[in-house]
Amino acid sequence: MENDNPVNIEATRTSLTIVELIHELDGAGVTELAEHLDRPKSTVHDHLRTLYDLEYVVKVGGNYRVSTKFLQLGEYERENLPVYEIAKPELDNLAEQTGDHANLMIEEHAKGVYIYKRTGTDAARLDTYPGFRTPLHSTAMGKAILSEMPDERIHEIVDKVGLPEVTPHTITDRDQLFEEIETIREQGHAIDREERAEGIQCVAAPVNADGTDRLAAVSVSSLVSKMHGDRLTEEMPELVKRTANKIEVALNYS
């Protein structure tokens, strides 16, 4: 039920901001949280006590940490995404075949969310994980997802989240982004040239489920030293597009 009471809305916002800050700080105490939020310690303590009673945070030593209750909620939602269930074995095969990272992303609240990652036997270490959120324009999967949207929706997303520079290679110009999206639409795949993580290149393809699921994309990411030349522009795009097509067919006929 909706509630227009601004006090309640602000209280909810504060509690969730505290949860996110605990995550960003990798655990924190009342004093540190109060300093970051510029709020009285008593106010922060009250929010933490409520979050603790509801089991959304735990206390380890003198610090609060986010509890695994979020894992319970998020994992339940992930398991109920049709694209996750169908894509998982295909991405396992893709990681085994390439030796690199095979990934699945969906769009949520104008951001890209990693839903699944399978690490191949020869993969570089990456900072991504299921639940990791990133601007859509900064990854191959995100750009592939954008290519499936009407231009009006893309403009709305850029107006909302901007085009932040994640690395020196990230696209930060709106016109340049639209030029790239048009290329992606024509060729059916997207390439990330160190746009989210320096030293890493990625090839992705959109998963078009004909409206049966959220917009999604799959990709393979690898070190620049491995992902270059024909492997970047020909071999990997065909492999990733073939994987995306298998997922699409299974989604549309399941």
N, C-alpha and C positions, 0 to 999 in steps of 0.2 A: 504494500500500500504506500502511495506517495505521501510525503509529509513536507509541507512548505515551510516548516518552522526553521528559521535560519540558525537557531541555537543548536538544534539537533543535527543539521547538516554540517555545521562547523565542527561539532564534536566528533562526528564520524570521520570527517576529513583529517582532523588532528590525530585520531587513533591510527588511521591507516598510514599517515605520514610518519608516525613513530615506528610502525612496523617496517616501512621501507627504509627508514634511516638506520634501524637496527641491522637490517640486511646489508646496507651499504657500508656500515662501519664494522661489519663482521662481529657484532656483539657490542653492547655498550651499557653503561650504568646510567642511573637517573641524572646525575650531575652533567655528564657529557651530553646526553640527549637534550637536557634543558638548555645548555649553552648553544648547541647547534640550532635549536628551534627558537631561541630567545624567548622562552616561556618559563614561568615560575616552576621550581622543582616540585612543588605540591601539585600543580596541574598535571605535570608529566607523570608523577607518581600515581595519581588517580587513574589516568588512562592505562598505565602499565598494570595496575592492580586489576582493572576490568579485563584487560587482554589476557592476563594470567589466569584469572578465574574462568574465563571462557576457553582456556587452553590454546590460545594463539601465540603465546610466548612462553618461554621457560627461563628459569634463572640458573645460571651456571657460575658458581663462585659469586662474584659481585656484579656480574653482567647479565643482562637480558639477551636472549637469542630468540630468533623466530622458531616456532615449534614445527614439528612434522605434520601438524594438522593441515597445514597448507598443502603438503604433499598428498594427503588423503583426498582433499577436495580437487586438487588439480589432476591427480592421476585418474580419478573417477571420470572427470570430464574428458581427459585424453582418451581413455579406453572406449568412450562412447562416441568418438569421432570416427565415422566410417572410413575417412581417408587414412587415418592412422592404422587401423586394423588391416586395411588392404595394402598400404604402402610398405609396412614394416618388412615383410619377407622380401619384397622387391629391392628395398634398400640394403638389406643384409646381403643379397646376391651382388648388388652393385659394389658394395664395399669390398667384398671378397674378390670380385673380378678386377677391381682397380687397385686395391691395396690402400686406398685413400679414405677420406671421410665421405660418407653418403648421408645427406641431410633431408629433412622434411620441414617445411615452414608453412604456417598459415598466417593470414592477416587478422589482426584483432586490435580494435581501437586505433586504427591508422598506423600500426606498427607491425613489424614482422616478428613472429614468435616461433622459435625452434621447437618443434614437437617431438622429433626423433633424430638421433644421430647414431650412426653405426661407424665404428672406427676400424679401418682396415689394418692389415698387418704391417704396412709400410707407411702409415700416416704420421704426419707431423702433429705435435701437441698443439691443440687449440683451446681457447678460453670459452667456447660455446658449449651449451648443455641444454637439455630439455627445459623449456621455460624461459630461456634467454631471449630478451627482447631487444630489438635494434631497429633503427630507422629503415624503412623499406628501400629508400634510394641508395643505401650504402652496400647492398649485397646483390648478388646475381639472382637469388631466389626472390628477394623483395622487388627487384625490377621486373622479373618475370611475372610476378603477381600484379604489379601495376599495369603491365601490358594487357592484362585481361579486363581492366576497368575502363569505363568511358572516360574521356578526357576531363569532363566536368568533375568527376569524383577524384581524379588525380590532383586537380587544382585545389579541391577542398582539403585534401590531405596535406599538400604543400603549405597551404595557408595555415593549417592547424599546427603542424610539427616543424615546418621549415625544411631547410636542406642543410643540416649541420655537417660540418667537416669532421668526419671520423678519423680520416688519415689525409695526408696531402694529396691523395689520388681520388678522394671522394668527389662526386659531381655535386657542385654547390650552385649551379646556374640553372634556372627553371627551363630556359630554352634548350640548353644542352641536354637536360634530362628528357624532354619531350622528343628531341631528335633521336636519342638512344632508344626510347620506348618504341618509336616507329620502326627502327631497325629490328628490334626484338620481335615485333609483330610480324615483320616480313620473313625473318629467318627462323622463328619458332624457338629461339633460345637466347639466353642472356649470359654475359660474361662480366665477372667482377675482377678487375685488374688492380688488386691490392687496395680496394676501396673501403674495406672494413678493417682489414688487418694487413699490415705491411709484410711482404714476403709471401703472401698467400693469394692464389688466384682460384677462381671458382667458375664453374659452368652450371647453369640451371635451365630448367624448362618448366613452364606452367602446367598445372594439372587442371584441366577443364572438365569439371564434373557435371556440366549442364544444369547447374543450379541445385544439385542434390547435396552439396556440402559447401563449406566455406572455401574461398579462393585459397589455393595452395600451390606449392612448387617443390620440386626436388632438385638436388644438386650434388655435385662432387667437388670437394675443395682439396687443394694440394699446394705444396711448396712451388714457388715460381720456377725453381730449378728443375722440377719434374713436369709442371704444367705449362708448356710453352710450345711454340711452333704448331705443327699439325695436330699434336695431341690437344692443344687448347682450342684450335679453330675448326677442326674437322672430326677427329676421333672421339673426343669426349662429348661434343654436342650431339652427335648421332647416338651415342650410347645413352646419354641422359634423356634425350627425346624419346628413345625407344622405351625406356623405363617409365617415363611419364605416360606414354600412350597405353602401356599395359595397365597402369593404375586406373586411367580414365575408363578403359573398357570394362574393367572389373567393377568400378563404381557404378557405371551406367547400367550394368546388367545384373547387379547384385540384388 
